[in-house]
Amino acid sequence: MSQTLKIPNHIAIVMDGNGRWARAKNRPRFMGHKKGVDAVRDIVKECGRLNVKSLSLFAFSSENWKRPEEEIKHLMGLFMLALDREAKAMARNNVRLKIVGDLSAFSEKLQDKIKYVEKLTENSTGLNLIVAANYGGRWDITQAAQKLAKLIESGDKTSVSITEDDITKQLTTTEFPDPDLFIRTGGEKRISNFMIWQMAYAELHFTDELWPDFNAESLNVAIQDYSSRQRRFGKTSEQVIAEEEKNND
């Protein structure tokens, strides 16, 4: 890796293509999801090596409940199994796990397991692994608006005093910085309701690779792409260059 490579502080990934990977190999869809867990493990490891601060993974959207009942059953079982198998490894490797989304829809057993792993890893100071489960970007903004409405009702806020920062503070990801780099595998080119408020200024990288085939080399390709871009945040190129030169003095 080049020393001048810009490493994103926060990477967000839509892990698409598990089912198609399985279908291409004449295997049941569940095998694609199972193989996808192996890819997660590899990417978490590489993010740790690169000193990425936060990694967000879209594991299960609020729309995924529309999938066949048998597939959902397998996904919930795989979620539980992955938490069981990876909990101690995450704590050992200084990875902190945070699950975001409407967890009330999950079984009590799964909710308890999530709380256990979050508690086990809460003091980790390395990579923040944020897993979005039963999550939707519009849901996140809606629940933030509901919290702000309660503050208005209680007299702690007025409607005209609400700022963008106030909304950000009520989102489920408020303790983490906004994503710098968004990656979607599987060839589709859309965000699919993932952290839509948080990714207002994220750099987008799309790849045809199916998620089970995505590996450390694939991640580095995405980071190289990200590193080659100039992030202006509304400023001119000249302003950005001048600021970079000043910071390098």
C-alpha positions in Angstrom: 0.0 0.0 0.0 1.3 3.5 -0.9 2.0 5.7 2.1 0.1 8.5 0.3 -3.0 6.4 0.1 -6.0 8.1 1.9 -7.7 5.6 4.2 -11.4 6.3 4.8 -12.3 6.7 8.5 -15.7 5.0 7.8 -16.6 2.5 5.1 -20.2 1.5 4.5 -21.0 -1.6 2.4 -24.1 -3.1 0.9 -23.2 -6.8 0.6 -25.1 -7.8 -2.5 -24.9 -11.0 -4.6 -25.0 -13.9 -2.1 -28.0 -15.5 -3.8 -26.7 -15.1 -7.3 -23.3 -16.5 -6.2 -25.1 -19.6 -4.9 -27.3 -19.9 -8.0 -24.3 -19.7 -10.3 -22.8 -22.7 -8.5 -26.1 -24.6 -8.4 -26.3 -24.3 -4.6 -29.2 -23.2 -2.4 -29.3 -19.5 -1.6 -28.5 -20.2 2.0 -25.0 -21.3 1.0 -24.4 -17.9 -0.6 -25.3 -16.2 2.7 -23.0 -18.6 4.6 -20.1 -17.9 2.3 -20.9 -14.2 2.7 -20.1 -14.5 6.4 -16.6 -15.6 5.5 -16.2 -12.5 3.3 -17.3 -10.4 6.3 -14.6 -11.9 8.4 -11.9 -11.2 5.8 -13.0 -7.6 5.3 -13.2 -6.9 9.0 -9.6 -8.2 9.3 -8.4 -6.0 6.4 -10.1 -2.9 7.8 -8.3 -3.5 11.1 -5.0 -3.9 9.3 -5.6 -0.6 7.4 -6.6 1.2 10.5 -10.1 2.0 9.3 -12.0 3.4 12.3 -15.5 2.2 11.4 -17.1 -0.4 9.1 -20.8 -0.4 8.5 -22.5 -3.5 6.9 -26.0 -3.7 5.6 -27.0 -7.2 6.8 -30.8 -7.1 6.7 -33.0 -4.3 5.6 -36.5 -3.6 6.8 -37.6 -4.6 3.3 -36.0 -8.0 3.5 -38.9 -9.4 5.5 -40.6 -9.7 2.1 -38.3 -12.5 1.1 -39.4 -16.2 1.3 -40.1 -17.4 4.9 -37.6 -20.2 4.6 -34.8 -17.8 3.6 -35.6 -15.4 6.4 -35.5 -18.4 8.9 -32.0 -19.3 7.5 -30.8 -15.7 7.7 -31.9 -15.4 11.4 -30.2 -18.7 12.2 -27.1 -17.6 10.5 -27.1 -14.2 12.3 -27.3 -16.0 15.6 -24.6 -18.5 14.6 -22.3 -15.7 13.5 -22.7 -13.8 16.7 -22.0 -17.0 18.7 -18.8 -17.9 16.7 -17.4 -14.4 16.3 -18.1 -12.8 19.7 -14.9 -13.8 21.5 -12.8 -13.3 18.4 -14.1 -9.7 18.1 -13.3 -9.0 21.7 -9.8 -10.6 21.3 -9.1 -8.5 18.2 -10.2 -5.2 19.8 -13.3 -5.0 17.5 -16.4 -3.3 18.9 -19.8 -4.5 17.6 -22.8 -2.2 17.4 -26.1 -3.4 15.9 -28.4 -0.6 14.6 -32.0 -1.0 13.4 -35.4 -1.8 14.8 -34.4 -4.9 16.9 -37.8 -5.3 18.4 -38.8 -7.5 15.4 -36.2 -10.1 16.2 -36.8 -13.0 18.6 -36.0 -12.5 22.3 -33.2 -15.0 22.1 -31.5 -13.1 19.2 -32.0 -9.7 21.0 -30.4 -11.2 24.1 -27.5 -12.5 22.0 -27.0 -9.0 20.4 -26.9 -7.4 23.8 -24.4 -9.9 25.1 -22.0 -9.4 22.2 -22.3 -5.6 22.3 -21.5 -5.8 26.1 -18.6 -8.1 25.6 -17.0 -5.8 23.0 -18.0 -2.4 24.4 -14.5 -1.6 25.7 -12.7 -2.4 22.4 -10.9 0.6 21.0 -10.1 -0.7 17.5 -12.5 -1.1 14.6 -16.1 -0.2 15.2 -18.2 -2.8 13.4 -21.7 -1.4 12.8 -24.1 -4.0 11.5 -27.5 -2.7 10.2 -30.2 -5.3 10.9 -33.9 -4.6 10.2 -32.7 -1.2 9.3 -33.8 1.4 6.7 -32.5 4.9 6.2 -36.0 6.4 6.1 -36.9 4.5 9.3 -33.8 6.0 10.9 -34.8 9.5 10.0 -38.4 8.9 11.0 -37.4 7.7 14.5 -35.1 10.6 14.9 -38.0 13.0 14.0 -40.2 11.2 16.6 -37.6 11.8 19.3 -37.3 15.5 18.3 -41.1 15.8 18.4 -41.1 14.5 21.9 -38.5 17.1 22.9 -40.8 19.8 21.4 -43.8 18.4 23.2 -41.9 18.6 26.5 -40.8 22.1 25.9 -37.1 21.2 25.6 -37.0 22.2 21.9 -38.9 24.5 19.6 -39.5 23.6 16.0 -37.6 26.6 14.6 -34.6 25.8 16.7 -34.0 22.3 15.2 -30.8 22.0 13.2 -29.2 19.4 11.0 -27.0 18.6 14.0 -30.0 17.9 16.1 -31.3 15.4 13.6 -27.9 13.7 13.4 -27.7 13.4 17.2 -31.0 11.4 17.1 -29.9 8.9 14.4 -28.9 5.4 15.5 -25.3 6.0 14.2 -24.8 9.3 16.0 -21.7 8.2 17.9 -19.9 7.4 14.6 -18.7 9.7 11.9 -20.5 9.7 8.6 -19.3 7.2 6.0 -16.5 8.5 3.7 -16.7 5.6 1.3 -19.8 3.5 0.2 -19.3 0.2 -1.5 -21.9 -1.9 -3.2 -21.1 -5.3 -4.6 -23.2 -7.3 -7.1 -23.4 -4.9 -9.9 -26.4 -2.8 -8.8 -25.9 0.9 -8.6 -28.1 2.2 -5.9 -27.9 2.9 -2.1 -31.1 1.0 -1.3 -32.2 3.1 1.7 -28.9 2.5 3.6 -27.9 5.4 5.8 -29.3 8.0 3.4 -28.8 10.9 5.7 -25.3 9.9 6.8 -24.1 9.3 3.2 -24.8 12.8 1.8 -21.2 13.3 1.0 -19.9 9.7 0.8 -17.8 8.7 -2.3 -19.7 5.8 -4.1 -17.9 2.8 -5.4 -19.8 0.0 -7.3 -18.4 -3.3 -8.3 -19.8 -6.3 -10.3 -18.1 -8.7 -7.9 -20.6 -10.7 -5.9 -20.2 -10.4 -2.1 -18.8 -13.9 -1.4 -16.0 -13.1 -3.9 -15.2 -9.7 -2.4 -11.9 -9.9 -0.5 -9.0 -7.8 0.9 -7.7 -7.1 -2.6 -11.2 -5.9 -3.7 -11.4 -3.6 -0.7 -8.0 -2.1 -1.6 -9.1 -1.5 -5.1 -12.1 0.4 -3.7 -9.9 2.4 -1.4 -7.5 3.3 -4.2 -10.5 4.6 -6.2 -11.6 6.6 -3.2 -8.1 7.9 -2.6 -7.8 9.2 -6.2 -10.8 11.5 -5.8 -10.9 15.0 -4.5 -13.5 15.6 -1.8 -14.6 19.2 -2.0 -17.7 19.4 0.2 -18.9 22.4 -1.8 -15.6 24.1 -2.0 -13.6 24.7 -5.2 -10.7 22.5 -6.2 -8.3 25.4 -5.7 -9.5 25.9 -2.1 -9.1 22.2 -1.3 -5.6 22.1 -2.8 -4.6 25.2 -0.8 -5.9 23.7 2.4 -4.0 20.4 1.8 -0.8 22.3 1.1 -1.3 24.3 4.3 -1.9 21.2 6.3 1.3 19.6 4.9 3.5 22.5 5.8 
